[in-house]
Amino acid sequence: MVPEPGHPGPARARDLPSRSRPILDRVPWKGRTVPLMDMLAATHTNAFLVVQDGTLVHEWQRPGTGPATLFPSWSVAKSIVSLLVGDAVARGQLAETDRVSTLLPDLKNGAVFGQITVRNLLDMASGIAVPENYDPRHPLTGTAGMYLTRDIAGFVRDNAHLAFKPGSQGRYRSIDTELLGLILARVEGKPLADILSERIWKPMGAQADATWNLDRPGGLEKAFCCINATARDFARLGLLVADQGRAGGNRIIPARWIDRILTPARRAVDGWQYSAQWWHAPGGSDSDISAIGVYGQYVYVNQDTGTVIVKLSDHGAEQDEVDTLSVMQAIAADLAATARQDP
């Protein structure tokens, strides 16, 4: 995956204090207890960071990578798009009840897009019949076709078909996030990467420029995936959510939107609780949420324990997600217990 131009760039990097401390070194994994490093190796991990109460307490990166390495995020980008939507809603540029056909009239198929609201897109309940396919043997089907197209807007327009009534079910569909990206660019009147740079990346104090893959040179961002950034900047994004939308003393994302993310939507998505493009970890509380990318990318946030964990991997598609989140929950619980024991 080659990063295309589109640079959310930092103004002044926000300090991420670092103080190494022990974390759980043996973790639950598929019914056994194994060394953490064995689990990281088994899941082809490239970077693993743990932040506790705003301090980086553990950082490991695969040899050959480092603090300046830009890692792909895949669908972690969906959760970042959600934060941009929350900002736009607070600014009065959008409402969750707005219909796609009103916001994007050039998509033309009002019979379909007139039924779909921004809320439907946020909660993966649009009903659009574009399946989540990542099989390289069928590269023109579903999400794989959207990833490869050089005309994302045309792809969305040509796939205006419903599999079910909007709002009646939750079913994970990357095209829902792509529509949110098209809507944001339209209401803001600027490229999605510029919106991210101005609204989040610079204000939160990212340490490095990020990139966002485009459908073609000079084209549109693949809003459903493909923000490439450093591991520490993904941690800063997690901290932004953990701190109720604040970075330092600056309010960046409305607290009301963080509450929206933390409140499970009415419809589960493929058997998981979900809300506004963020996953609720099985077995966790409502404050236990994650941005998840298809090949093992995680920004895990646990507000109750003040923990943010970033795991960036090259693992199999949608593989071992529940087991991986169980490891993160165990690490967060152990850190919280240790903190209570400290004088």
Long-range contacts (C-beta under 8 A, 24 or more apart in sequence): 1-72, 1-213, 1-226, 1-228, 2-213, 3-70, 3-211, 3-212, 3-213, 3-228, 4-211, 4-212, 4-213, 4-214, 4-217, 5-211, 5-214, 5-217, 6-191, 6-192, 6-193, 6-211, 6-212, 6-213, 6-214, 6-221, 7-193, 7-197, 7-209, 7-210, 7-211, 8-193, 8-194, 8-196, 8-197, 8-200, 8-201, 8-202, 8-206, 8-209, 8-210, 8-212, 8-227, 9-197, 9-201, 9-202, 9-206, 9-209, 9-210, 10-201, 10-202, 10-205, 10-206, 10-207, 10-208, 10-209, 11-202, 11-203, 11-205, 12-205, 13-205, 13-206, 13-207, 13-208, 14-204, 14-205, 14-206, 14-207, 14-236, 14-247, 14-248, 15-205, 16-51, 16-56, 16-207, 16-232, 16-235, 16-236, 17-54, 17-55, 17-56, 18-55, 18-56, 18-57, 18-59, 19-55, 19-56, 19-57, 20-57, 20-58, 21-52, 21-57, 21-58, 22-338, 23-50, 23-57, 23-58, 23-331, 23-334, 23-335, 24-330, 24-331, 24-334, 24-335, 27-327, 27-330, 27-331, 28-323, 28-326, 28-327, 28-330, 29-323, 29-327, 30-320, 30-323, 36-327, 39-327, 40-311, 43-296, 43-311, 43-313, 43-315, 43-319, 43-320, 43-324, 44-296, 44-313, 44-314, 44-315, 45-296, 45-311, 45-312, 45-313, 45-315, 46-71, 46-312, 46-313, 46-314, 47-71, 47-231, 47-310, 47-311, 47-312, 48-309, 48-310, 48-311, 48-312, 49-231, 49-232, 49-234, 49-235, 49-308, 49-309, 49-310, 50-307, 50-308, 50-309, 50-331, 50-335, 51-235, 51-238, 51-239, 51-307, 51-308, 51-309, 51-310, 52-305, 52-306, 52-307, 52-335, 52-339, 53-306, 53-339, 54-239, 54-243, 54-306, 56-232, 56-235, 57-335, 59-231, 61-231, 67-207, 67-230, 67-231, 67-232, 68-208, 68-230, 69-230, 69-231, 70-208, 70-210, 70-211, 70-228, 70-229, 70-230, 71-228, 71-229, 71-230, 71-231, 71-234, 71-297, 71-312, 72-226, 72-228, 72-293, 72-297, 72-312, 73-225, 73-226, 73-227, 73-228, 73-229, 73-234, 73-291, 73-293, 73-297, 73-312, 74-225, 74-226, 74-293, 74-294, 74-295, 74-297, 75-174, 75-177, 75-224, 75-225, 75-291, 75-292, 75-293, 75-294, 75-297, 76-227, 76-234, 76-291, 76-292, 76-293, 76-297, 76-298, 76-299, 77-177, 77-212, 77-222, 77-223, 77-224, 77-225, 77-226, 77-227, 77-293, 78-174, 78-177, 78-223, 78-224, 78-225, 78-277, 78-291, 79-277, 79-278, 79-291, 79-299, 80-196, 80-200, 80-227, 80-237, 80-291, 81-177, 81-180, 81-181, 81-184, 81-192, 81-223, 81-224, 81-277, 82-122, 82-180, 82-257, 82-261, 82-276, 82-277, 82-278, 83-200, 83-237, 83-240, 83-241, 83-253, 83-257, 84-184, 84-192, 84-195, 84-196, 84-199, 84-200, 85-118, 85-122, 85-180, 85-184, 85-276, 86-253, 86-254, 86-256, 86-257, 86-258, 86-260, 86-261, 86-276, 87-199, 87-200, 87-252, 87-253, 87-254, 87-257, 88-184, 88-187, 88-188, 89-254, 89-257, 90-254, 90-256, 90-257, 93-187, 93-188, 94-118, 94-183, 94-187, 96-122, 100-179, 100-183, 103-183, 103-186, 103-187, 104-179, 104-182, 104-183, 104-186, 106-157, 107-153, 107-156, 107-157, 107-160, 108-157, 109-157, 109-160, 112-160, 112-161, 112-162, 113-160, 115-162, 115-165, 115-166, 116-166, 116-179, 117-166, 117-167, 118-180, 118-183, 119-167, 120-166, 120-167, 120-176, 121-176, 121-177, 121-179, 121-180, 121-183, 122-176, 122-180, 122-265, 122-275, 122-276, 122-277, 123-170, 123-265, 123-266, 123-267, 123-269, 123-274, 123-275, 123-276, 124-170, 124-171, 124-172, 124-173, 124-176, 124-269, 124-274, 124-277, 125-166, 125-167, 125-168, 125-169, 125-170, 125-171, 125-265, 125-267, 126-166, 126-173, 126-175, 126-176, 126-179, 127-162, 127-163, 127-164, 127-165, 127-166, 127-167, 127-168, 127-169, 127-171, 128-159, 128-160, 128-161, 128-162, 128-163, 128-173, 128-175, 128-176, 129-159, 129-161, 129-162, 129-163, 130-159, 130-173, 130-174, 130-175, 131-173, 132-172, 132-173, 132-174, 134-294, 134-317, 143-173, 143-174, 143-175, 143-224, 146-174, 146-175, 146-178, 146-222, 146-224, 147-222, 147-225, 149-215, 150-215, 150-216, 150-219, 151-215, 151-216, 151-219, 152-178, 152-182, 152-215, 152-219, 152-220, 152-222, 153-182, 153-220, 156-182, 167-267, 168-267, 169-267, 170-265, 170-267, 170-268, 170-269, 170-270, 170-274, 171-269, 171-270, 172-269, 172-270, 174-224, 174-225, 175-224, 177-223, 177-224, 177-277, 178-222, 178-223, 178-224, 180-223, 180-277, 181-220, 181-221, 181-223, 181-224, 182-220, 182-223, 184-223, 185-220, 185-221, 191-220, 191-221, 192-220, 192-221, 192-223, 193-221, 196-227, 199-252, 200-237, 200-240, 200-252, 200-253, 201-233, 203-247, 203-250, 203-252, 204-236, 204-237, 204-240, 204-247, 204-252, 205-236, 205-247, 205-248, 206-233, 206-236, 207-232, 207-233, 207-236, 208-233, 225-293, 225-294, 231-310, 231-312, 234-299, 234-310, 234-312, 235-299, 235-308, 235-310, 237-291, 237-299, 238-291, 238-299, 238-300, 238-301, 238-308, 238-309, 238-310, 239-308, 241-289, 241-301, 242-301, 242-302, 242-303, 242-306, 242-307, 242-308, 244-303, 261-289, 262-286, 262-287, 262-289, 262-303, 281-325, 281-328, 281-329, 282-322, 282-325, 283-325, 283-326, 283-329, 284-325, 284-329, 288-329, 288-332, 290-325, 290-328, 292-321, 294-318, 296-320, 296-324, 298-324, 298-325, 298-328, 300-325, 300-328, 300-332, 302-328, 302-329, 302-332, 304-336, 305-332, 305-333, 305-335, 305-336, 306-336, 307-331, 307-332, 307-335, 307-336
